């Protein structure tokens, strides 16, 4: 589907309802914005799947309670790796 949207005063756009329904995004949903050859590509950021969570827990090595400093970065890295692996499969 193709449509035209306008940029508001505060550089905001309104996505058509049909787009949001089609890709299942809602108010407040995080989107990744990337420029590609003069265009803007918006991609929903989904929560990790169950298999991604399993990979995250495995990479962390133990339950997440009382983790030492720096663990958040390890988890983010594990999420990126699990998602990258999913795209290659």
C-alpha positions, 0 to 999 in steps of 0.5 A: 500500500502507498499513501502520502503523509505530512510532517507536522510542526514538531517533525511528527507524522501520523501513520494511517490506521490501516498501516498500523493494523497491517503490521500490528503496531499501537500507540507507543510502540517502538519503531526503528528509523533508518535512512536508506538512499534518501528514504526513511524506513520504519520497522517495528521493534518487537519483544524477543520471542521465546526462543530469543529469551532462551538464547538470552538466558543461556548467554547470561549464564544464570537467572537475571536477578542480582546481576553484576554491573554490565549485564544489561549490555551483555543481554542487549548483545545477546538479543542482537545476536539472536535476532541476527541468527534468526534473519540468517535462518 
